Amino acid sequence: MSPPRPHPPSGALRQLLARIQPAATTPVAASLAFMMLAPAAALAQTPGAAETTLATVQVEDTADPMAVNNGYQATETRVGKIKQNPHDVPQAITTLTNQLMEEQQVGSLREALRNVSGLTFNAAEGGRAGDNMMLRGFYTFGDLYLDGLRDTAQYNRETFNLEQVDVLRGSASMLFGRGQAGGVINLVSKTPKRADAYKLTGSVGTDGYTEATADLNKRIGQDAAVRVNLMKRDEDSWRENPVTGAQPEVDRSGVAVSLALGMQTDDAFILSHQFTRNRDIPDYGFSFDNATRRPNTHFSPNTFWGIDANFDDSDVNISTATWTHRFSPTSELRTVVRYGDYERSYWARTPNATTPPNAIGLIGTNAGPTRSMDYETVTVQSDYNTRFRAFDMKHELVTGVEYLHEDSHRIGLRNLGGTTVGNPPLFQPYVENTTGAVNFTGDSYAIYVQDTVEFMPFWKATLGARRDELYADYYSLTSPSLEYGEWSYRAALSWQPNDSAHYYLGYSDSFSPTADLYQLTVTPQPPETSQVVELGAKWMFFDGDLAFRTALYRATKHWERNTDLESTASILTRKRRTDGLEFELAGRITSNWEVFAGLALMDAEILDTAENINATTGVITKGNLGYIGQRPRNTPEYTFNLWSTYKLGGGWKIGGGVEVKGDRYGYNPSGAGAIPTLPGGTAFHPNTAPSYDRWDAMVAYERKDWGVRLNVKNVFDEVYYDAIYDNGPFTVPGTNRAFILTGELKF
C-alpha cells in the first residue's frame, strides 16, 4: 500500500521552509542542497535499455563485524522490553545509530540528540545541570535510561560507548515506571561481539578541539569476548571573558569494559563497568534584553561571564550484571542488576544583562550558583518474555518485576573567600555548606505484564498494565515523607497487511510524583499524570532499506512540575496539551545514498494555570489566568533535521545537513503576577530565543582498514541560540563555525 498523499503545508511548515530558503540561496548551501538531492536521479529507470554483457567483478567483503544496524536505519531495539524490529512497535520511535553519530563527529549525547525532531534543549535549571531536554514540549529529565534502567542523575553523557540511542515517543510508564509525557530516551551500550575487531580514532579541530577514542573487541573463547572502549576529549570555546580571556572548557574522559560469557548459549552473562570523568568550565549562556525580549545586544554574543576558577566536576561509576536464560527459542528470562554512583560539584557564573564580566566572577554580591551532589542507585530488573499460541491466536507475552533504591544528597558549596573585590569569592569542589542539605532516600517496587495478541491475520492488539509503589523520605525541615501507588496502562491496535506496512492506533499514560526530581513542598501535591493518543503509520521501501514513519498525536499533561530546584512554586501548570504531527525518514535510497531526516509540527497550549501551596501559610495560590491559551516554554511550533551522505566512488563520500528550530519562549507560568510583556505593552510577550537553521557538512575518504574525515559544523557561522533557561533569564549560544579532522584505523 502506498503512503497517503501529502496535504498542503501548514502555517508552521511554511515558516520552516522560509527559514531554510534564504540560506539555500548562498553558493555553499546550494551545493549542499544539490549534493543531498541530486542522487535522486539514481532512482530513475531507463526503459528499453539494451542488454549488455558485463565483465566479471571480484567483490570484496567490507562489512563491519561490529555493525548491528543498517547504516542510519535501526533494525533492532529493546525499548519495548523485548528485542523487536522498530517497524513492529506500535509507537513512534527514533533511533540514532552509531554510524550516524560517528559521521557527524558528535561526542556528547546532547549533540547527538540534535537529530531528534521535536526535541529542544534546556539550559541549566536552577541547579539542575547536565543533560536536560524537552521532547514534544515536555521535560525528559526523569526519562533518561541506560540499557533499559533509570539513569536520571544530573551529568553530561558521552557517546563513545553507545551502539545507538532509542527515543520512544509518548508516555511510557507501563514499560519504564514513573515518567513524563514526551517520551523515553534510552542509551544502548556497546557489548562484546564474536569477532576480533579494533578501531582507533583521533581528531583535531578549531577552538582547541582534540579527541581520541578506542573500540577494542577480543574474542577469548568459543562463547566469550571482552570489549573495551576508551575516550579522551578536550574542547575550548569561541566565547571568552574579555577581561581575563577565560573560556568555557570541556575536559572529559571515559573507560567502559564489558565481558560476555556464554554467548549464544542458554545462559548468557554480560558484566560491565563504565567510568566517566568531567572537568569542565561551565557555560551558563547569555542574557535576554528586557526591552526587546530578545538576546542581549549590549554585549557581543561571544562574551563569557565565567572565570578560570569556575568548575563543573563529575565522576560517574556504573556497574551492571546481566543474565539471560533461554528456556526455549521462544522463551527467555532476562535479569539485570546495577549499582550506580554519580558525584558532581560545580560553581558557575550566570550572565548579566547590564554588568560586564570581570576578573573575579562577582556581580554585586552574587558569585553564581554552586552545588555538590552525590546520588547512588541500586536497581534489580527481571523480565520474562515468551511467544505461544492459545485459543487459536498468537501471543507475545512480557512480564516482569523491578526494584529501585535511591539515595540522594545535594547541598550548596561553602564560600572560602568573601563577596567583595578585595576579598573575592572562592569555592572548591565538594567543600560543602554546613546547612541547607536536602537528602532523599526512596524505594520503588513495580510489577508489569503486557500481551500482544494476533487475534486475526494481520491484526494485533497490545494490552499492558503496571503497578508502581514508591516510598520516599526527605531529610529537610520543610519536606514530607511520600507514599505513592499508581497504575499505568498501554494499549494499541495494529494492522500489518504485509512486511512493509504497519498502521496503528495507540494509547499510553504516565505518572510522576513529587519525588527526587522536583522542588519539595510541605503538603504533597498530586502526581503528574499524562495521557497520549497516537495514530501512526510506518512503511519500508527499497526492499526494507528505507524506513518512513508518520505519527499524529495528542499529549495531555496534568499537574506539571517545575524542574527548578530553587523555585518557590512546585506546580507550573494544572493542565496543558500538545497536538503534533511528525514525519521521519531513515536508511538507504540507493546503495550509495543514505539519509536521516525528521519534521515535527507542534501546537502546544496551556489549558489551566498552576495551583501552588504556600510553604508557610498553606494558602493555595493560582497562576495568572493570562497564561491560559499561551504556548508553553521551550516548545517551538516546528523543528526539522536532515543529514544525508553520498558515496562518490573511489572511497570518497560527501555529506551534509541542516538543523532548524522555530522560536522558543522562556518564562515562568506558575505565579499570580503579571504576564510578561514588552515595556509599556499588555500583550503576552515572553523572552524569546529566535528561530535558526544550522548547516553542517562532511567529506570523507574511506578504505577497508582506515579513513579520514573532515567535518564542518555551522558552515555559515550563524549566531544562533540552541538552549534556553526556560524560566526566562538567559539563553545559550550554539557553536560557531568549527572544523574537525578525524583519522580512523581499523585492524
Backbone hydrogen bonds, N-H to C=O, Kabsch-Sander energy under -0.5 kcal/mol:
donor,donor_aa,acceptor,acceptor_aa,energy
14,R,10,S,-2.4
15,Q,11,G,-1.9
16,L,12,A,-2.0
17,L,13,L,-2.5
18,A,14,R,-2.0
19,R,15,Q,-1.6
20,I,16,L,-1.6
21,Q,17,L,-2.4
23,A,19,R,-0.6
24,A,20,I,-1.8
25,T,21,Q,-0.6
25,T,22,P,-1.3
26,T,23,A,-1.5
30,A,26,T,-2.8
31,S,27,P,-2.1
32,L,28,V,-2.4
33,A,29,A,-3.0
34,F,30,A,-2.5
35,M,31,S,-2.7
36,M,32,L,-2.2
37,L,33,A,-1.8
38,A,34,F,-3.0
40,A,37,L,-1.9
41,A,38,A,-2.1
42,A,39,P,-2.2
43,L,40,A,-2.1
44,A,41,A,-1.2
49,A,46,T,-1.0
54,L,52,T,-0.6
59,V,57,V,-0.6
62,T,60,E,-0.5
67,A,64,D,-1.4
70,N,73,Q,-2.0
71,G,69,N,-1.3
73,Q,70,N,-2.0
74,A,72,Y,-0.5
77,T,84,Q,-2.3
80,G,82,I,-0.5
81,K,78,R,-2.0
84,Q,77,T,-2.6
88,D,85,N,-2.6
89,V,86,P,-1.2
91,Q,89,V,-2.1
94,T,167,V,-2.3
96,L,165,V,-2.6
97,T,95,T,-0.7
98,N,163,E,-1.2
101,M,97,T,-2.0
102,E,98,N,-2.5
103,E,99,Q,-2.5
104,Q,100,L,-1.4
105,Q,102,E,-1.1
106,V,101,M,-1.9
109,L,157,R,-2.6
112,A,108,S,-1.7
113,L,109,L,-2.2
114,R,111,E,-1.1
115,N,112,A,-1.7
116,V,113,L,-1.8
117,S,115,N,-0.7
119,L,116,V,-1.3
120,T,134,M,-2.1
121,F,722,D,-0.7
122,N,132,N,-2.6
123,A,724,I,-1.5
125,E,128,R,-1.6
126,G,124,A,-1.0
128,R,125,E,-2.2
129,A,127,G,-1.3
131,D,155,Y,-1.8
134,M,120,T,-3.0
135,L,138,F,-2.9
136,R,118,G,-2.2
137,G,118,G,-0.6
138,F,135,L,-1.7
140,T,133,M,-1.7
143,D,140,T,-2.5
145,Y,185,I,-2.7
146,L,149,L,-2.8
147,D,145,Y,-0.5
147,D,187,L,-3.2
149,L,146,L,-1.4
151,D,144,L,-2.8
155,Y,153,A,-1.1
157,R,155,Y,-0.6
159,T,107,G,-2.6
162,L,159,T,-2.0
163,E,188,V,-3.2
164,Q,188,V,-1.2
165,V,96,L,-1.9
166,D,186,N,-2.7
167,V,94,T,-3.1
168,L,166,D,-0.6
168,L,184,V,-2.2
169,R,92,A,-2.6
169,R,167,V,-0.7
170,G,182,G,-2.3
172,A,180,Q,-0.5
173,S,509,D,-1.3
174,M,509,D,-0.6
175,L,172,A,-0.6
176,F,172,A,-2.5
177,G,173,S,-2.1
179,G,511,F,-2.4
182,G,139,Y,-0.5
184,V,168,L,-2.8
185,I,143,D,-2.6
186,N,166,D,-3.3
186,N,184,V,-0.7
187,L,145,Y,-3.1
187,L,185,I,-0.6
188,V,164,Q,-2.5
189,S,187,L,-0.6
190,K,161,N,-1.9
195,A,193,K,-1.1
197,A,217,N,-2.1
199,K,215,D,-2.1
200,L,745,L,-2.7
201,T,213,T,-2.3
202,G,743,G,-2.1
203,S,211,E,-3.0
204,V,741,L,-2.1
205,G,209,Y,-2.2
206,T,739,F,-1.9
209,Y,205,G,-0.7
209,Y,206,T,-0.9
210,T,234,D,-2.4
211,E,203,S,-2.0
212,A,232,K,-2.3
213,T,201,T,-2.0
214,A,230,L,-1.8
215,D,199,K,-2.8
216,L,228,V,-3.1
217,N,197,A,-3.1
217,N,215,D,-0.5
218,K,226,V,-3.0
220,I,224,A,-1.6
221,G,224,A,-1.0
224,A,221,G,-0.6
225,A,260,A,-1.8
226,V,218,K,-2.7
227,R,258,S,-2.7
228,V,216,L,-2.8
229,N,256,A,-2.8
230,L,214,A,-2.3
231,M,254,G,-2.0
232,K,212,A,-2.0
233,R,252,R,-3.2
234,D,210,T,-2.7
235,E,250,V,-2.3
236,D,207,D,-2.5
240,E,302,N,-2.6
241,N,246,A,-2.9
245,G,241,N,-3.0
249,E,281,I,-1.4
250,V,235,E,-2.9
252,R,233,R,-2.9
253,S,277,R,-2.1
254,G,231,M,-2.4
255,V,275,F,-2.7
256,A,229,N,-2.5
257,V,273,H,-2.5
258,S,227,R,-2.4
259,L,271,L,-3.0
260,A,225,A,-3.0
261,L,269,F,-2.8
263,M,223,D,-2.9
265,T,262,G,-1.8
268,A,324,T,-2.5
269,F,261,L,-2.9
270,I,322,T,-2.2
271,L,259,L,-2.7
272,S,320,T,-2.7
273,H,257,V,-2.4
274,Q,318,I,-2.4
275,F,255,V,-3.1
276,T,316,V,-1.8
277,R,253,S,-2.9
278,N,314,S,-2.5
279,R,251,D,-2.7
280,D,312,D,-2.3
281,I,249,E,-1.9
284,Y,282,P,-0.6
284,Y,349,R,-0.5
286,F,731,T,-3.9
288,F,729,P,-1.8
289,D,294,R,-2.9
290,N,288,F,-0.6
292,T,289,D,-0.8
293,R,289,D,-3.1
294,R,289,D,-0.5
296,N,287,S,-2.8
303,T,300,S,-2.1
304,F,240,E,-1.7
310,N,307,I,-1.5
311,F,347,W,-1.6
312,D,280,D,-1.9
313,D,345,S,-2.9
314,S,278,N,-1.9
315,D,343,E,-2.3
316,V,276,T,-2.5
317,N,341,D,-2.4
318,I,274,Q,-2.3
319,S,339,Y,-2.7
320,T,272,S,-2.6
321,A,337,V,-2.7
322,T,270,I,-2.6
323,W,335,T,-2.8
324,T,268,A,-2.9
325,H,323,W,-0.5
325,H,333,L,-3.1
326,R,266,D,-2.7
326,R,324,T,-0.5
327,F,325,H,-0.7
327,F,331,S,-1.3
328,S,331,S,-1.7
331,S,328,S,-1.3
332,E,385,N,-2.3
333,L,325,H,-2.9
334,R,383,D,-3.1
335,T,323,W,-2.9
336,V,381,Q,-3.2
337,V,321,A,-2.5
338,R,379,T,-2.5
339,Y,319,S,-2.5
340,G,377,T,-2.2
341,D,317,N,-2.7
342,Y,375,Y,-2.9
343,E,315,D,-2.4
343,E,341,D,-0.5
344,R,373,M,-2.4
345,S,313,D,-2.6
346,Y,371,R,-2.2
347,W,311,F,-2.7
348,A,369,P,-2.4
363,I,366,N,-2.3
366,N,363,I,-2.1
367,A,365,T,-0.6
371,R,346,Y,-2.0
372,S,411,I,-2.4
373,M,344,R,-3.3
374,D,409,H,-2.4
375,Y,342,Y,-2.5
376,E,407,D,-2.5
377,T,340,G,-2.4
378,V,405,H,-1.9
379,T,338,R,-2.5
380,V,403,Y,-2.5
381,Q,336,V,-2.6
382,S,401,V,-2.5
383,D,334,R,-3.0
384,Y,399,T,-3.5
385,N,332,E,-2.3
386,T,397,L,-2.4
387,R,330,T,-1.5
388,F,395,H,-1.7
390,A,393,M,-2.5
393,M,390,A,-1.4
394,K,454,E,-1.0
395,H,388,F,-3.1
396,E,452,T,-1.8
397,L,386,T,-2.7
398,V,450,Q,-2.8
399,T,384,Y,-2.6
400,G,448,Y,-2.3
401,V,382,S,-2.0
402,E,446,A,-2.1
403,Y,380,V,-2.8
404,L,444,S,-2.2
405,H,378,V,-2.7
406,E,442,G,-2.7
407,D,376,E,-2.3
408,S,440,F,-3.5
409,H,374,D,-2.0
410,R,438,V,-1.7
411,I,372,S,-1.9
414,R,431,V,-2.6
416,L,414,R,-0.7
416,L,426,L,-3.5
417,G,426,L,-0.6
418,G,424,P,-1.6
420,T,423,N,-1.7
431,V,428,Q,-1.9
432,E,430,Y,-1.1
433,N,412,G,-2.6
438,V,410,R,-2.6
439,N,437,A,-0.5
439,N,475,Y,-0.5
440,F,408,S,-2.7
441,T,473,D,-2.2
442,G,406,E,-2.2
443,D,471,Y,-2.4
444,S,404,L,-2.8
445,Y,469,E,-2.6
446,A,402,E,-2.1
447,I,467,R,-1.6
448,Y,400,G,-2.4
449,V,465,A,-2.2
450,Q,398,V,-2.8
451,D,463,L,-2.6
452,T,396,E,-1.9
453,V,451,D,-0.6
453,V,461,A,-2.9
454,E,394,K,-2.6
455,F,453,V,-1.3
456,M,459,W,-1.1
459,W,456,M,-2.5
460,K,494,S,-2.4
461,A,453,V,-2.4
462,T,492,A,-2.9
463,L,451,D,-2.2
464,G,490,R,-2.6
465,A,449,V,-2.4
466,R,488,S,-2.1
467,R,447,I,-2.5
468,D,486,E,-2.6
469,E,445,Y,-2.7
470,L,484,Y,-3.1
471,Y,443,D,-2.3
472,A,482,L,-2.8
473,D,441,T,-2.6
475,Y,439,N,-2.2
476,S,474,Y,-0.5
479,S,476,S,-1.4
482,L,472,A,-2.5
484,Y,470,L,-2.4
486,E,468,D,-2.3
488,S,466,R,-2.4
490,R,464,G,-2.0
491,A,507,Y,-2.7
492,A,462,T,-2.1
493,L,505,L,-2.4
494,S,460,K,-3.1
495,W,503,Y,-3.0
496,Q,458,F,-2.8
498,N,501,A,-0.6
501,A,498,N,-1.0
502,H,538,K,-2.2
503,Y,495,W,-2.5
504,Y,536,G,-2.5
505,L,493,L,-2.0
506,G,534,E,-3.1
507,Y,491,A,-3.2
508,S,532,V,-2.0
509,D,489,Y,-1.5
510,S,530,S,-1.9
512,S,528,E,-1.9
515,A,513,P,-1.8
518,Y,515,A,-1.6
519,Q,562,N,-0.7
528,E,512,S,-3.1
529,T,558,H,-1.5
530,S,510,S,-2.2
531,Q,556,T,-2.3
532,V,508,S,-2.8
533,V,554,R,-2.2
534,E,506,G,-2.5
535,L,552,L,-3.2
536,G,504,Y,-2.4
536,G,534,E,-0.5
537,A,550,T,-2.4
538,K,502,H,-2.8
539,W,548,F,-3.4
540,M,500,S,-2.3
541,F,546,L,-3.1
545,D,541,F,-0.7
545,D,542,F,-1.4
546,L,541,F,-2.0
547,A,586,A,-3.1
548,F,539,W,-2.7
549,R,584,E,-2.4
550,T,537,A,-2.4
551,A,582,E,-1.8
552,L,535,L,-3.1
553,Y,580,G,-2.4
554,R,533,V,-2.2
555,A,578,T,-2.8
556,T,531,Q,-2.7
557,K,576,R,-3.0
558,H,529,T,-3.1
559,W,574,R,-2.1
560,E,573,T,-1.6
562,N,570,S,-2.3
565,L,125,E,-0.7
565,L,563,T,-0.6
567,S,564,D,-1.4
572,L,560,E,-3.3
573,T,560,E,-0.8
574,R,608,D,-1.3
575,K,608,D,-1.7
576,R,557,K,-2.2
577,R,605,E,-2.5
578,T,555,A,-2.5
579,D,603,D,-2.5
580,G,553,Y,-2.2
581,L,601,L,-2.2
582,E,551,A,-2.6
583,F,599,L,-2.4
584,E,549,R,-2.3
585,L,597,A,-2.7
586,A,547,A,-2.4
587,G,595,V,-2.0
588,R,545,D,-2.4
589,I,593,W,-2.5
590,T,593,W,-1.3
594,E,592,N,-0.5
594,E,645,T,-2.2
595,V,587,G,-2.6
596,F,643,W,-2.6
597,A,585,L,-2.8
598,G,641,N,-2.4
599,L,583,F,-2.6
600,A,639,T,-2.5
601,L,581,L,-2.8
602,M,637,E,-2.4
603,D,579,D,-3.2
604,A,602,M,-0.6
605,E,577,R,-2.7
606,I,630,Q,-2.0
607,L,575,K,-2.2
607,L,605,E,-0.5
608,D,575,K,-2.2
610,A,572,L,-0.7
610,A,669,P,-0.6
612,N,621,T,-2.8
614,N,612,N,-0.5
614,N,619,V,-2.9
618,G,614,N,-1.8
621,T,612,N,-3.0
621,T,619,V,-0.5
623,G,610,A,-2.4
624,N,671,G,-2.7
627,Y,624,N,-1.9
628,I,625,L,-1.4
629,G,606,I,-3.2
630,Q,627,Y,-2.0
634,N,665,Y,-2.5
635,T,632,P,-0.8
639,T,600,A,-1.9
640,F,660,V,-2.5
641,N,598,G,-2.5
642,L,658,V,-2.2
643,W,596,F,-2.4
644,S,656,G,-2.5
645,T,594,E,-1.9
646,Y,654,I,-2.9
647,K,592,N,-1.9
648,L,646,Y,-0.6
648,L,652,W,-2.1
649,G,652,W,-1.0
652,W,649,G,-1.4
653,K,700,A,-2.6
654,I,646,Y,-2.3
655,G,698,M,-2.7
656,G,644,S,-2.3
657,G,696,D,-2.2
658,V,642,L,-1.5
659,E,694,R,-2.4
660,V,640,F,-3.3
661,K,692,Y,-2.2
662,G,638,Y,-2.3
664,R,689,A,-2.1
666,G,687,N,-2.2
667,Y,726,D,-2.1
671,G,668,N,-0.5
681,G,678,L,-2.8
685,H,676,P,-3.0
687,N,666,G,-1.0
688,T,293,R,-2.7
689,A,664,R,-2.8
692,Y,661,K,-2.1
694,R,659,E,-2.7
696,D,657,G,-2.5
697,A,712,V,-2.5
698,M,655,G,-2.6
699,V,710,L,-2.0
700,A,653,K,-3.2
701,Y,708,V,-3.0
702,E,651,G,-3.2
703,R,706,W,-3.1
707,G,744,E,-2.1
708,V,701,Y,-2.5
709,R,742,T,-2.8
710,L,699,V,-3.0
711,N,740,I,-2.9
712,V,697,A,-2.9
713,K,711,N,-0.5
713,K,738,A,-2.7
715,V,695,W,-3.1
717,D,714,N,-2.3
720,Y,718,E,-0.7
722,D,720,Y,-0.6
722,D,732,V,-1.1
723,A,732,V,-1.1
724,I,121,F,-1.6
725,Y,730,F,-2.7
726,D,724,I,-1.0
728,G,725,Y,-3.0
731,T,286,F,-3.1
732,V,723,A,-2.7
734,G,720,Y,-2.7
738,A,713,K,-2.1
740,I,711,N,-2.5
741,L,204,V,-3.1
742,T,709,R,-3.2
743,G,202,G,-2.7
744,E,707,G,-2.8
745,L,200,L,-2.9
746,K,705,D,-3.7
747,F,198,Y,-2.2
